[in-house]
Amino acid sequence: MEFNLQEHTHPSIHLQARPLVAMQYVDQQLMDEIATIRKVIKGALYIRAKHQIKVKQPLQRLEFRI
């Protein structure tokens, strides 16, 4: 398998412009749920760091009220 860059592409994906978002396709409820999950993960990582519990160590239980 051979990979060829076309002449009109950038040498790096990081230099390309990002596509614009059409708000009609954004599911706001899903975005809110993702934001909540990110807060829970951030809180769990904070508690692990505070108690010096490594991330690879499984927890028996973790509860959050949201």
PDB file of N, CA, C and O in Angstrom:
ATOM      1  N   MET A   1       0.854  -1.179   0.000  1.00  0.00           N
ATOM      2  CA  MET A   1       0.000   0.000   0.000  1.00  0.00           C
ATOM      3  C   MET A   1       0.894   1.234   0.000  1.00  0.00           C
ATOM      4  O   MET A   1       1.840   1.320   0.783  1.00  0.00           O
ATOM      5  N   GLU A   2       0.604   2.159  -0.850  1.00  0.00           N
ATOM      6  CA  GLU A   2       1.400   3.369  -0.964  1.00  0.00           C
ATOM      7  C   GLU A   2       0.555   4.579  -0.609  1.00  0.00           C
ATOM      8  O   GLU A   2      -0.605   4.674  -1.010  1.00  0.00           O
ATOM      9  N   PHE A   3       1.135   5.501   0.140  1.00  0.00           N
ATOM     10  CA  PHE A   3       0.433   6.705   0.559  1.00  0.00           C
ATOM     11  C   PHE A   3       1.046   7.893  -0.165  1.00  0.00           C
ATOM     12  O   PHE A   3       2.235   8.168  -0.007  1.00  0.00           O
ATOM     13  N   ASN A   4       0.252   8.594  -0.950  1.00  0.00           N
ATOM     14  CA  ASN A   4       0.733   9.766  -1.688  1.00  0.00           C
ATOM     15  C   ASN A   4      -0.001  11.015  -1.218  1.00  0.00           C
ATOM     16  O   ASN A   4      -1.227  11.037  -1.107  1.00  0.00           O
ATOM     17  N   LEU A   5       0.776  12.044  -0.947  1.00  0.00           N
ATOM     18  CA  LEU A   5       0.169  13.337  -0.630  1.00  0.00           C
ATOM     19  C   LEU A   5      -0.163  14.051  -1.927  1.00  0.00           C
ATOM     20  O   LEU A   5       0.660  14.104  -2.841  1.00  0.00           O
ATOM     21  N   GLN A   6      -1.346  14.590  -2.007  1.00  0.00           N
ATOM     22  CA  GLN A   6      -1.711  15.362  -3.186  1.00  0.00           C
ATOM     23  C   GLN A   6      -1.096  16.754  -3.068  1.00  0.00           C
ATOM     24  O   GLN A   6      -0.791  17.205  -1.963  1.00  0.00           O
ATOM     25  N   GLU A   7      -0.918  17.420  -4.171  1.00  0.00           N
ATOM     26  CA  GLU A   7      -0.241  18.713  -4.174  1.00  0.00           C
ATOM     27  C   GLU A   7      -0.993  19.775  -3.382  1.00  0.00           C
ATOM     28  O   GLU A   7      -0.360  20.666  -2.816  1.00  0.00           O
ATOM     29  N   HIS A   8      -2.309  19.713  -3.322  1.00  0.00           N
ATOM     30  CA  HIS A   8      -3.083  20.758  -2.657  1.00  0.00           C
ATOM     31  C   HIS A   8      -3.223  20.540  -1.151  1.00  0.00           C
ATOM     32  O   HIS A   8      -3.818  21.377  -0.471  1.00  0.00           O
ATOM     33  N   THR A   9      -2.700  19.458  -0.620  1.00  0.00           N
ATOM     34  CA  THR A   9      -2.806  19.220   0.821  1.00  0.00           C
ATOM     35  C   THR A   9      -1.636  19.868   1.547  1.00  0.00           C
ATOM     36  O   THR A   9      -0.586  20.120   0.957  1.00  0.00           O
ATOM     37  N   HIS A  10      -1.830  20.131   2.822  1.00  0.00           N
ATOM     38  CA  HIS A  10      -0.780  20.700   3.665  1.00  0.00           C
ATOM     39  C   HIS A  10       0.161  19.582   4.095  1.00  0.00           C
ATOM     40  O   HIS A  10      -0.243  18.420   4.127  1.00  0.00           O
ATOM     41  N   PRO A  11       1.392  19.904   4.421  1.00  0.00           N
ATOM     42  CA  PRO A  11       2.319  18.875   4.882  1.00  0.00           C
ATOM     43  C   PRO A  11       1.924  18.307   6.248  1.00  0.00           C
ATOM     44  O   PRO A  11       2.387  17.231   6.627  1.00  0.00           O
ATOM     45  N   SER A  12       1.076  19.018   6.983  1.00  0.00           N
ATOM     46  CA  SER A  12       0.651  18.547   8.298  1.00  0.00           C
ATOM     47  C   SER A  12      -0.834  18.832   8.481  1.00  0.00           C
ATOM     48  O   SER A  12      -1.328  19.881   8.067  1.00  0.00           O
ATOM     49  N   ILE A  13      -1.528  17.911   9.091  1.00  0.00           N
ATOM     50  CA  ILE A  13      -2.956  18.117   9.368  1.00  0.00           C
ATOM     51  C   ILE A  13      -3.155  19.274  10.349  1.00  0.00           C
ATOM     52  O   ILE A  13      -4.219  19.892  10.376  1.00  0.00           O
ATOM     53  N   HIS A  14      -2.126  19.567  11.157  1.00  0.00           N
ATOM     54  CA  HIS A  14      -2.224  20.633  12.146  1.00  0.00           C
ATOM     55  C   HIS A  14      -2.221  22.022  11.513  1.00  0.00           C
ATOM     56  O   HIS A  14      -2.576  23.002  12.169  1.00  0.00           O
ATOM     57  N   LEU A  15      -1.826  22.114  10.253  1.00  0.00           N
ATOM     58  CA  LEU A  15      -1.802  23.396   9.568  1.00  0.00           C
ATOM     59  C   LEU A  15      -3.074  23.664   8.774  1.00  0.00           C
ATOM     60  O   LEU A  15      -3.237  24.748   8.215  1.00  0.00           O
ATOM     61  N   GLN A  16      -3.959  22.705   8.719  1.00  0.00           N
ATOM     62  CA  GLN A  16      -5.189  22.855   7.951  1.00  0.00           C
ATOM     63  C   GLN A  16      -6.246  23.588   8.769  1.00  0.00           C
ATOM     64  O   GLN A  16      -6.265  23.507   9.998  1.00  0.00           O
ATOM     65  N   ALA A  17      -7.117  24.299   8.076  1.00  0.00           N
ATOM     66  CA  ALA A  17      -8.215  25.000   8.735  1.00  0.00           C
ATOM     67  C   ALA A  17      -9.271  23.995   9.196  1.00  0.00           C
ATOM     68  O   ALA A  17      -9.538  23.000   8.522  1.00  0.00           O
ATOM     69  N   ARG A  18      -9.856  24.271  10.341  1.00  0.00           N
ATOM     70  CA  ARG A  18     -10.914  23.405  10.854  1.00  0.00           C
ATOM     71  C   ARG A  18     -12.227  23.760  10.174  1.00  0.00           C
ATOM     72  O   ARG A  18     -12.466  24.929   9.871  1.00  0.00           O
ATOM     73  N   PRO A  19     -13.080  22.776   9.930  1.00  0.00           N
ATOM     74  CA  PRO A  19     -14.376  23.078   9.308  1.00  0.00           C
ATOM     75  C   PRO A  19     -15.282  23.845  10.284  1.00  0.00           C
ATOM     76  O   PRO A  19     -15.174  23.688  11.500  1.00  0.00           O
ATOM     77  N   LEU A  20     -16.157  24.657   9.741  1.00  0.00           N
ATOM     78  CA  LEU A  20     -17.105  25.402  10.563  1.00  0.00           C
ATOM     79  C   LEU A  20     -18.228  24.468  11.006  1.00  0.00           C
ATOM     80  O   LEU A  20     -18.547  23.496  10.321  1.00  0.00           O
ATOM     81  N   VAL A  21     -18.816  24.770  12.145  1.00  0.00           N
ATOM     82  CA  VAL A  21     -19.880  23.955  12.699  1.00  0.00           C
ATOM     83  C   VAL A  21     -21.224  24.568  12.347  1.00  0.00           C
ATOM     84  O   VAL A  21     -21.437  25.767  12.528  1.00  0.00           O
ATOM     85  N   ALA A  22     -22.117  23.750  11.850  1.00  0.00           N
ATOM     86  CA  ALA A  22     -23.490  24.185  11.612  1.00  0.00           C
ATOM     87  C   ALA A  22     -24.286  23.872  12.877  1.00  0.00           C
ATOM     88  O   ALA A  22     -24.464  22.706  13.229  1.00  0.00           O
ATOM     89  N   MET A  23     -24.756  24.896  13.547  1.00  0.00           N
ATOM     90  CA  MET A  23     -25.435  24.717  14.834  1.00  0.00           C
ATOM     91  C   MET A  23     -26.677  23.839  14.746  1.00  0.00           C
ATOM     92  O   MET A  23     -27.110  23.290  15.758  1.00  0.00           O
ATOM     93  N   GLN A  24     -27.254  23.697  13.567  1.00  0.00           N
ATOM     94  CA  GLN A  24     -28.441  22.851  13.431  1.00  0.00           C
ATOM     95  C   GLN A  24     -28.112  21.377  13.663  1.00  0.00           C
ATOM     96  O   GLN A  24     -29.009  20.580  13.938  1.00  0.00           O
ATOM     97  N   TYR A  25     -26.837  21.009  13.556  1.00  0.00           N
ATOM     98  CA  TYR A  25     -26.441  19.616  13.743  1.00  0.00           C
ATOM     99  C   TYR A  25     -25.873  19.338  15.134  1.00  0.00           C
ATOM    100  O   TYR A  25     -25.491  18.206  15.430  1.00  0.00           O
ATOM    101  N   VAL A  26     -25.816  20.352  15.983  1.00  0.00           N
ATOM    102  CA  VAL A  26     -25.277  20.186  17.324  1.00  0.00           C
ATOM    103  C   VAL A  26     -26.400  19.745  18.257  1.00  0.00           C
ATOM    104  O   VAL A  26     -27.439  20.399  18.352  1.00  0.00           O
ATOM    105  N   ASP A  27     -26.176  18.635  18.940  1.00  0.00           N
ATOM    106  CA  ASP A  27     -27.141  18.120  19.913  1.00  0.00           C
ATOM    107  C   ASP A  27     -26.763  18.700  21.278  1.00  0.00           C
ATOM    108  O   ASP A  27     -25.850  18.200  21.935  1.00  0.00           O
ATOM    109  N   GLN A  28     -27.459  19.746  21.702  1.00  0.00           N
ATOM    110  CA  GLN A  28     -27.092  20.455  22.925  1.00  0.00           C
ATOM    111  C   GLN A  28     -27.211  19.564  24.156  1.00  0.00           C
ATOM    112  O   GLN A  28     -26.396  19.674  25.072  1.00  0.00           O
ATOM    113  N   GLN A  29     -28.203  18.688  24.197  1.00  0.00           N
ATOM    114  CA  GLN A  29     -28.343  17.784  25.337  1.00  0.00           C
ATOM    115  C   GLN A  29     -27.124  16.869  25.448  1.00  0.00           C
ATOM    116  O   GLN A  29     -26.613  16.642  26.544  1.00  0.00           O
ATOM    117  N   LEU A  30     -26.665  16.349  24.324  1.00  0.00           N
ATOM    118  CA  LEU A  30     -25.477  15.507  24.313  1.00  0.00           C
ATOM    119  C   LEU A  30     -24.248  16.299  24.761  1.00  0.00           C
ATOM    120  O   LEU A  30     -23.427  15.784  25.520  1.00  0.00           O
ATOM    121  N   MET A  31     -24.115  17.533  24.303  1.00  0.00           N
ATOM    122  CA  MET A  31     -22.984  18.374  24.711  1.00  0.00           C
ATOM    123  C   MET A  31     -23.002  18.625  26.223  1.00  0.00           C
ATOM    124  O   MET A  31     -21.953  18.627  26.868  1.00  0.00           O
ATOM    125  N   ASP A  32     -24.198  18.835  26.785  1.00  0.00           N
ATOM    126  CA  ASP A  32     -24.324  19.038  28.231  1.00  0.00           C
ATOM    127  C   ASP A  32     -23.958  17.771  28.993  1.00  0.00           C
ATOM    128  O   ASP A  32     -23.297  17.845  30.029  1.00  0.00           O
ATOM    129  N   GLU A  33     -24.378  16.609  28.497  1.00  0.00           N
ATOM    130  CA  GLU A  33     -24.046  15.344  29.137  1.00  0.00           C
ATOM    131  C   GLU A  33     -22.541  15.090  29.105  1.00  0.00           C
ATOM    132  O   GLU A  33     -21.970  14.615  30.087  1.00  0.00           O
ATOM    133  N   ILE A  34     -21.906  15.398  27.996  1.00  0.00           N
ATOM    134  CA  ILE A  34     -20.459  15.229  27.879  1.00  0.00           C
ATOM    135  C   ILE A  34     -19.745  16.150  28.861  1.00  0.00           C
ATOM    136  O   ILE A  34     -18.772  15.740  29.494  1.00  0.00           O
ATOM    137  N   ALA A  35     -20.215  17.392  28.995  1.00  0.00           N
ATOM    138  CA  ALA A  35     -19.613  18.332  29.945  1.00  0.00           C
ATOM    139  C   ALA A  35     -19.739  17.807  31.376  1.00  0.00           C
ATOM    140  O   ALA A  35     -18.805  17.940  32.166  1.00  0.00           O
ATOM    141  N   THR A  36     -20.876  17.217  31.712  1.00  0.00           N
ATOM    142  CA  THR A  36     -21.079  16.648  33.046  1.00  0.00           C
ATOM    143  C   THR A  36     -20.122  15.495  33.284  1.00  0.00           C
ATOM    144  O   THR A  36     -19.507  15.411  34.348  1.00  0.00           O
ATOM    145  N   ILE A  37     -19.986  14.605  32.312  1.00  0.00           N
ATOM    146  CA  ILE A  37     -19.081  13.466  32.447  1.00  0.00           C
ATOM    147  C   ILE A  37     -17.643  13.944  32.614  1.00  0.00           C
ATOM    148  O   ILE A  37     -16.889  13.375  33.404  1.00  0.00           O
ATOM    149  N   ARG A  38     -17.258  14.977  31.879  1.00  0.00           N
ATOM    150  CA  ARG A  38     -15.901  15.521  32.019  1.00  0.00           C
ATOM    151  C   ARG A  38     -15.669  16.063  33.423  1.00  0.00           C
ATOM    152  O   ARG A  38     -14.579  15.901  33.971  1.00  0.00           O
ATOM    153  N   LYS A  39     -16.674  16.703  34.013  1.00  0.00           N
ATOM    154  CA  LYS A  39     -16.556  17.204  35.384  1.00  0.00           C
ATOM    155  C   LYS A  39     -16.391  16.050  36.371  1.00  0.00           C
ATOM    156  O   LYS A  39     -15.594  16.137  37.305  1.00  0.00           O
ATOM    157  N   VAL A  40     -17.144  14.973  36.163  1.00  0.00           N
ATOM    158  CA  VAL A  40     -17.039  13.802  37.033  1.00  0.00           C
ATOM    159  C   VAL A  40     -15.635  13.198  36.932  1.00  0.00           C
ATOM    160  O   VAL A  40     -15.026  12.867  37.950  1.00  0.00           O
ATOM    161  N   ILE A  41     -15.131  13.057  35.725  1.00  0.00           N
ATOM    162  CA  ILE A  41     -13.792  12.496  35.525  1.00  0.00           C
ATOM    163  C   ILE A  41     -12.743  13.389  36.177  1.00  0.00           C
ATOM    164  O   ILE A  41     -11.827  12.899  36.836  1.00  0.00           O
ATOM    165  N   LYS A  42     -12.878  14.700  35.992  1.00  0.00           N
ATOM    166  CA  LYS A  42     -11.932  15.639  36.593  1.00  0.00           C
ATOM    167  C   LYS A  42     -11.963  15.523  38.121  1.00  0.00           C
ATOM    168  O   LYS A  42     -10.917  15.544  38.769  1.00  0.00           O
ATOM    169  N   GLY A  43     -13.157  15.403  38.687  1.00  0.00           N
ATOM    170  CA  GLY A  43     -13.289  15.244  40.130  1.00  0.00           C
ATOM    171  C   GLY A  43     -12.688  13.946  40.624  1.00  0.00           C
ATOM    172  O   GLY A  43     -12.026  13.921  41.662  1.00  0.00           O
ATOM    173  N   ALA A  44     -12.914  12.857  39.883  1.00  0.00           N
ATOM    174  CA  ALA A  44     -12.362  11.563  40.269  1.00  0.00           C
ATOM    175  C   ALA A  44     -10.838  11.594  40.224  1.00  0.00           C
ATOM    176  O   ALA A  44     -10.181  11.054  41.113  1.00  0.00           O
ATOM    177  N   LEU A  45     -10.274  12.218  39.200  1.00  0.00           N
ATOM    178  CA  LEU A  45      -8.819  12.318  39.101  1.00  0.00           C
ATOM    179  C   LEU A  45      -8.249  13.180  40.232  1.00  0.00           C
ATOM    180  O   LEU A  45      -7.168  12.897  40.748  1.00  0.00           O
ATOM    181  N   TYR A  46      -8.973  14.222  40.609  1.00  0.00           N
ATOM    182  CA  TYR A  46      -8.545  15.064  41.725  1.00  0.00           C
ATOM    183  C   TYR A  46      -8.514  14.255  43.026  1.00  0.00           C
ATOM    184  O   TYR A  46      -7.549  14.328  43.785  1.00  0.00           O
ATOM    185  N   ILE A  47      -9.563  13.493  43.272  1.00  0.00           N
ATOM    186  CA  ILE A  47      -9.630  12.685  44.501  1.00  0.00           C
ATOM    187  C   ILE A  47      -8.532  11.630  44.508  1.00  0.00           C
ATOM    188  O   ILE A  47      -7.906  11.393  45.541  1.00  0.00           O
ATOM    189  N   ARG A  48      -8.295  10.996  43.362  1.00  0.00           N
ATOM    190  CA  ARG A  48      -7.214  10.010  43.270  1.00  0.00           C
ATOM    191  C   ARG A  48      -5.869  10.661  43.592  1.00  0.00           C
ATOM    192  O   ARG A  48      -5.077  10.098  44.348  1.00  0.00           O
ATOM    193  N   ALA A  49      -5.606  11.833  43.028  1.00  0.00           N
ATOM    194  CA  ALA A  49      -4.335  12.514  43.267  1.00  0.00           C
ATOM    195  C   ALA A  49      -4.202  12.910  44.739  1.00  0.00           C
ATOM    196  O   ALA A  49      -3.129  12.777  45.327  1.00  0.00           O
ATOM    197  N   LYS A  50      -5.283  13.391  45.321  1.00  0.00           N
ATOM    198  CA  LYS A  50      -5.274  13.807  46.719  1.00  0.00           C
ATOM    199  C   LYS A  50      -4.938  12.646  47.652  1.00  0.00           C
ATOM    200  O   LYS A  50      -4.237  12.826  48.648  1.00  0.00           O
ATOM    201  N   HIS A  51      -5.436  11.462  47.329  1.00  0.00           N
ATOM    202  CA  HIS A  51      -5.212  10.276  48.165  1.00  0.00           C
ATOM    203  C   HIS A  51      -4.103   9.377  47.619  1.00  0.00           C
ATOM    204  O   HIS A  51      -3.908   8.261  48.102  1.00  0.00           O
ATOM    205  N   GLN A  52      -3.389   9.858  46.627  1.00  0.00           N
ATOM    206  CA  GLN A  52      -2.267   9.145  46.014  1.00  0.00           C
ATOM    207  C   GLN A  52      -2.663   7.739  45.542  1.00  0.00           C
ATOM    208  O   GLN A  52      -1.969   6.757  45.805  1.00  0.00           O
ATOM    209  N   ILE A  53      -3.780   7.678  44.849  1.00  0.00           N
ATOM    210  CA  ILE A  53      -4.251   6.426  44.255  1.00  0.00           C
ATOM    211  C   ILE A  53      -3.971   6.506  42.760  1.00  0.00           C
ATOM    212  O   ILE A  53      -4.467   7.400  42.073  1.00  0.00           O
ATOM    213  N   LYS A  54      -3.184   5.579  42.268  1.00  0.00           N
ATOM    214  CA  LYS A  54      -2.812   5.595  40.857  1.00  0.00           C
ATOM    215  C   LYS A  54      -4.031   5.336  39.975  1.00  0.00           C
ATOM    216  O   LYS A  54      -4.968   4.643  40.371  1.00  0.00           O
ATOM    217  N   VAL A  55      -3.997   5.901  38.783  1.00  0.00           N
ATOM    218  CA  VAL A  55      -5.120   5.777  37.853  1.00  0.00           C
ATOM    219  C   VAL A  55      -5.316   4.327  37.418  1.00  0.00           C
ATOM    220  O   VAL A  55      -6.446   3.898  37.183  1.00  0.00           O
ATOM    221  N   LYS A  56      -4.239   3.580  37.312  1.00  0.00           N
ATOM    222  CA  LYS A  56      -4.350   2.182  36.878  1.00  0.00           C
ATOM    223  C   LYS A  56      -4.931   1.279  37.952  1.00  0.00           C
ATOM    224  O   LYS A  56      -5.338   0.155  37.660  1.00  0.00           O
ATOM    225  N   GLN A  57      -4.975   1.754  39.186  1.00  0.00           N
ATOM    226  CA  GLN A  57      -5.535   0.946  40.271  1.00  0.00           C
ATOM    227  C   GLN A  57      -7.053   1.026  40.221  1.00  0.00           C
ATOM    228  O   GLN A  57      -7.621   2.111  40.347  1.00  0.00           O
ATOM    229  N   PRO A  58      -7.714  -0.105  40.040  1.00  0.00           N
ATOM    230  CA  PRO A  58      -9.180  -0.069  39.983  1.00  0.00           C
ATOM    231  C   PRO A  58      -9.785   0.295  41.343  1.00  0.00           C
ATOM    232  O   PRO A  58      -9.245  -0.047  42.395  1.00  0.00           O
ATOM    233  N   LEU A  59     -10.894   0.981  41.289  1.00  0.00           N
ATOM    234  CA  LEU A  59     -11.608   1.337  42.512  1.00  0.00           C
ATOM    235  C   LEU A  59     -12.752   0.360  42.728  1.00  0.00           C
ATOM    236  O   LEU A  59     -13.377  -0.107  41.775  1.00  0.00           O
ATOM    237  N   GLN A  60     -13.014   0.062  43.975  1.00  0.00           N
ATOM    238  CA  GLN A  60     -14.138  -0.804  44.283  1.00  0.00           C
ATOM    239  C   GLN A  60     -15.454  -0.074  44.014  1.00  0.00           C
ATOM    240  O   GLN A  60     -16.428  -0.666  43.548  1.00  0.00           O
ATOM    241  N   ARG A  61     -15.459   1.230  44.321  1.00  0.00           N
ATOM    242  CA  ARG A  61     -16.685   2.006  44.124  1.00  0.00           C
ATOM    243  C   ARG A  61     -16.342   3.489  44.071  1.00  0.00           C
ATOM    244  O   ARG A  61     -15.421   3.948  44.746  1.00  0.00           O
ATOM    245  N   LEU A  62     -17.084   4.223  43.271  1.00  0.00           N
ATOM    246  CA  LEU A  62     -16.930   5.685  43.191  1.00  0.00           C
ATOM    247  C   LEU A  62     -18.323   6.247  42.920  1.00  0.00           C
ATOM    248  O   LEU A  62     -18.980   5.872  41.950  1.00  0.00           O
ATOM    249  N   GLU A  63     -18.758   7.147  43.789  1.00  0.00           N
ATOM    250  CA  GLU A  63     -20.088   7.724  43.644  1.00  0.00           C
ATOM    251  C   GLU A  63     -19.997   9.246  43.592  1.00  0.00           C
ATOM    252  O   GLU A  63     -19.212   9.859  44.315  1.00  0.00           O
ATOM    253  N   PHE A  64     -20.812   9.844  42.728  1.00  0.00           N
ATOM    254  CA  PHE A  64     -20.931  11.292  42.610  1.00  0.00           C
ATOM    255  C   PHE A  64     -22.397  11.657  42.572  1.00  0.00           C
ATOM    256  O   PHE A  64     -23.212  10.933  42.000  1.00  0.00           O
ATOM    257  N   ARG A  65     -22.729  12.771  43.179  1.00  0.00           N
ATOM    258  CA  ARG A  65     -24.086  13.319  43.043  1.00  0.00           C
ATOM    259  C   ARG A  65     -24.016  14.445  42.027  1.00  0.00           C
ATOM    260  O   ARG A  65     -23.211  15.367  42.152  1.00  0.00           O
ATOM    261  N   ILE A  66     -24.881  14.355  41.011  1.00  0.00           N
ATOM    262  CA  ILE A  66     -24.902  15.392  39.978  1.00  0.00           C
ATOM    263  C   ILE A  66     -26.288  15.958  39.819  1.00  0.00           C
ATOM    264  O   ILE A  66     -26.501  16.845  38.993  1.00  0.00           O
TER     265      ILE A  66
END
